[in-house]
Amino acid sequence: MSNSSSQIAIYLRLLSGGGAERMMVNLMQGFVDQGLSVDLVLNKADGPYLNLVPPQVRIIDLHAPRMLQGLPKLAGYLRRERPAAMLTTLHYNIEIAIWAKRLAGVNTRLSVREANTLSSQSKYCKTDQWSGRLARWFYPWADEVIAVSHGVADDLLQVTGMPADRIKVVYNPVITPSLIENSKADLDHPWLVNQANQNQATPVVLGVGRLSEQKDFSTLIKAFAQVRQHRAAHLLILGVGPERQALSGLAASLGVKADVDFLGFVNNPHAYMKQSDVFVLSSKWEGLPNVLIEAMAVGTPVVSTNCPSGAAEILAKGKYGELVEIGDSQAMAIAIEKVLDGNVRSVGADWLRQFTLKAAVENYLPVLWPGLNPAIARHF
């Protein structure tokens, strides 16, 4: 391998503002901190997270905005550079990477990361209806399959029929030093004030995620409307997506539009988490909901649906936060009010450590590159 070649490559379509892309950025930082060289290979070098890529990472732009255009170009990259390992995530990046390695005929070790419960994703998402079948056909061709939670791993076993020993569970690198530092930033939103004065403020409920069917913000808005019948409160929702207009209309029809603010994509959601009174995850399905961990890491109480999967794992089956059934706005409203009344469950640092960048790097490297560990990596 030449001096210009990477030891680890990460392949994505682009760095859009999703949780999976953010976790890949975090992993890159962890890898370079261990002295590894990293290539970020993108179909198109674009997206809101591009400026967060560590400067030590070499960005390879394939100039292939369409997924299939990237297949021969990724194969060409693999033949030229021959990285020791390549990691990819999301559909249909995964399928392109699997085929690209075959076309390239290289011995690069390919690990694919499944970030969602495929059975639910295939059922509800029109654009991902083939993801389950493709996983069943092609995941066995990968050198390693990584699931972001035990729930995702169990679902993968059912969807793909792969042997259990082919699937490794590795939690996301959610908690980073920058997350904690970002949470301390000042905000100028009129509903949010400094922590010292928060006792005098109207409580703020926060939701973060893509405005789509998966995140089910309609249930959160309905629950918030029930909370508003009993007390003053505000609801902030961070994220973009196709349901923006419908959700705004729902808030208006329930009489709470003045107390609901949609802020769109926000570069630093952690400051909003830190200054909110309760964080709510209303999803119908997940893989390992990063935002839930982020809120816990900055000390904000959480309420979550018991969705497949990840939430129950993160909250230790309700030990560290309220769990409610999917779509049950009444139960969600009751859980929110319990938190606002002061019924808060503390989370210890020992529990959160498993979701840190340090833990993720230590667990990813033996999967991506067997025989390599962080201590060895520092000698490269």
N, C-alpha and C positions, 0 to 999 in steps of 0.2 A: 504494500500500500504506500503510495507516494506521500510526501509531506503535506501536500495540499488536500489529500483525501480526509474524509471524516472518519472517525471511529464509530459514531452513531449518527444516523440520519432519521429525521422525523418528516413524514410526508402528510400534507394536508392540501385541500383544494385552495383555501385562503384562510386568513386569520379573522374570520367573522367574530361577532361578539358573543359567542356561546360559551357555556361552561367547559365543554371539551377542549376548545381552542385555548381557553385561559389555563387549563391544567397542563396543556402541552408547553405553554410559555413558562409556567412554573418549573416543569421538569427540565427544560433547557437550562434554566438558571442553576438548578441542582446539579446537572451533569457538568457544566463548565466549572462550577465550584469544585468539582472533584478532579479537575485537570483534564477532562475529556474534550476532544474537539467534536463539534456538533454542526451538521448541516440541517437547515430547515428548507425542505423542498416543497415549493408551492406551485400549484397550477397557475396561480396569479398572485403576485406579491401585492396584496391589498388587504384591507380590513382594519378595524379600529384597534386591534391588539398589536399591529405591526411595530408600532413605536415602543412596545414593551419588550421586544425581543432583545436579549442580552447582546451587547456589542461584540462579544467574542464569537457569536454564532454566525456562520456564513449562510446567507440567504440565497437560495437557488430559485430563480424565477423561470418556470417552464414556458411562460407565455402561452398558456393553453386554457382559456377561460371555460371551455366545455370539458366535462369530466373525461370523455373518451379521447379527446385530443391529447390529454396528458399521458395516456398509456404508452405510446411509443417513445415519448420524450423521457418519461420516468425510466423506462427500460434502458434508454441510451445513457442516462445519468448513472444507473447502476453498473453498466458495462465500463464506463469511463472511470468512475470513482471507487467502486467496489468497497463501500463501507462495511465494517465488520458486522453491524447490526442496523436494522431499520424498524422503526415503530410507526404505526399508523392507527387512526381511529376514525370513526364515523362512516356511515354509508353515503356515497359509494366509493370513498377513498380506499376503504379496505379491499374491495374487490379489484380495483385498479392496481393496487400495490401487489396483490397476490399474482395477478396475471403478468404484471411488469417483471417480477422476479423470474417467472417461468420463461418469458420471452428473452430476458437478458442472459439466462443460463449462468448465473453467478451463485456463489455460495454464501452471499450475505444472509445473515440470520434474520428472518422476518417474524416480528411479533405484531399481532393485531389486538387492539383493545376495544372490547365491547362496552359501551357506556350506557346502554339502555336495556330495558326488558323487551326483547325482540317480539315476544308474542303479543304484547300490548301495542308496540309500535307498528307492527304489521297490520294489526286489526284496525287501528284508528287513523293512521296517517296514509293518505292516498299516495304520497310521494315515496313511501317506504313499504308499500305492500309486498314488494319482492324481497325485502331484506331478510326475512326468515328463511325463505327458500335458498337464497344465495348463500347465506351463512351455512346452511346444511350441506350445500354442494361444495363450497370452496374453503371454509374455515379449516377443514382437515389438511389442506395443503400448506397452511402456515406452520412455521416451526413452533410457535407458542401462541396460545389464545389467552388473553388477560381479561378477566371480568372485574369491574370496579366495585362489586359487592357480592356477598354470598347469594343474595337474591337473584342478581343477574346471572351468576354461575349456575344456579339451580334451573333458571329459565333456559339458559343455553343448552344445558343437558337435555331438556325436553325438546327444544326446537331442532337441535342439530343431531342428537343421538350420539354425540362424541363420548368417548370414555372420560370419566371424571378426572383422571390423572392428566388429561390434556389441557385442562382449564385451570389457570392459576388466579387466585383472588388477590388483587393488590389495590388498596385504597388510594384515593386521589391525593395529590400533594396540595391540599387546600390551604393549610395554615402556614404562612410564610412571615418572615420579619416585616416585609413590605405591607402585608395585610394589616398587621397591628399598627404600623406607623400610619398608613393611610386612614385608619379609623379615627385618628386624632385630628383630622383636618377640619377646619371651620367650614360651616355651611351658612348660606344666606337665605335659605328657605324660611318664609315667615312662620311656618308651623314648627320649626325646629329651633331650639335654643341650646345654649351651653348646658352641660350636664349639671352644673351647680344650681341652675335655676329651674331645673326640669320639674320639680315638685309643684311649681306654680303654673305649669303649662298644661294645655289641653293634651291628653295622651294621643300618641301617634301610633297607628298600626301600619306595618310595612309589608309589602309583597314585592318580590323581585323575580323576573323571568320573562320569557317570550310570551307575548299575548296571543296564545294559541290554545287549542282544545286541550292539549296535554296539561297545561298549567292550571286550567279550570278557574280562572279569576272570577268567573260569574258566581261561583259558590262563595268566594271570599267577599265579594261585594254584597251578596245577599246576607251573609253573616254579619258584615259590618252594619248594614241597615238595621238589623235586629239589635245590635249593640247600641246604635244611636237612639233607639227608642227608650233606653234607660239612662244614657249618660252622654255628655259631650265627648266627641272624639274625632280624629282625622284619619284618613286612609291615604297613604302614598303608594303608588305602584310604579316601579322602575322596569322599563323594558319596551320593546317594540314588537309589532306583529300584526297579523291580519284581523284580529278581533278588537282592535283599538276602538273603532267607531261603535261596534255593538256593545262593548263594555261601558262606554261613556253613556250610551242610550239607556242601558240597564240602570246605571247609577241615577240618571235623571228620573226614570220611571218609578224608582223606589224612594225618591225624594231626598237623596243624599248627595246630589251632584256637587253642591257647594263644599262638601267635606271630603271629596275624593279628587286627588290630583294625579294625573298621568304625566310622568316626567320624561318618558322615552328612555333611550339608552344613556346611561350615566357611567363615566369613566371610573368613578370611585364610589361604588355602592356601599363600601364598608363604613364610610363616615355616616351615611344614612342609617345603616344598621346600628351603629354605636349610639346614635342619638334618638332612636325610636324606642318605644316602650314595649312593643312585642312584635316579633317577626312571625309571619304566617306563611306556610307552604300549603297550597291548596291543590296540588297536582293529582291527576288521575293515575299517572304512572311516572316512574323515574328510574334511574340506575343507581346513582349515589348522589342525592341532591346537595351539591356543593354549597349552595346558599344557606342551607340549614346549618352546616358546619361553620360557615363564616360568621353567621349571627351568634352562634354559641361561643365562638372564639373571642368575640369582642364583648361578651357578657350580656347579650340581649336574650331575654326569655323567648322561647319558641313554642308555636303550635303547629302541628303538621297532620295531614291526612296519613293514614296508615296504608299508603299506596305501595304497590309493587314497583320498585323495591328500594331498599336502602334506608328509608326513614326510620323504620323500627330498629335497624342495626345501629344507626347513629344515636338514637335516643334510648338505646338499651331497653326496648319494648315499653317505653313510657317512663322510665326512671328519670330521664333528664329533660323531659318536655311532654306536653300534652299531645296525645294521639287521638284522632277522631276518624270516623269512617268517611270514605270518599263521597263527596256530593252532599253531605249532611250539614247544611248551613246552620241549623239550629244547634247541633252539637259543637260546631266550630264557634258560634257566637258565645255559647256558655264557656268554652275553654278560653276564649279571648278575655271574657269578663273575669274569669278566675285569676288570670295573670294580672290584669289591671287592678284587681282588688288586693294584689300583693302575694298571691300564692305562686311563688317562684321557686323553681327547682335548680339548685346550683350544680355546676358541672366542674369536676376536678380536672386539673392539668394532666394527670395521669391518663384519664380517659381520652382527652383530646389529642394526646401525643401520637396516637396511631394515625391521625389525619394530617400530620405535619409533613413538610417538604423533606425533612431529614429522613423520616421513616419511609416515605415513598421511594426516595432514591435508593436507600438501602435494600428495599424489596424489589425494585424494578431491575437494578443492574444484574442480579443473578439470573433473572428471566431473560433479559435482552442478550446478555453476554455471559453464559455460564463460566464459572471459574474466576470471573472478575468481581472484585468487591471494592468498596470505597477506598480502603487503605491501599490496595494495589493501584487503583486508578490515579492516585496522586503522584505516582512515579512516572506517568506518561508525560 
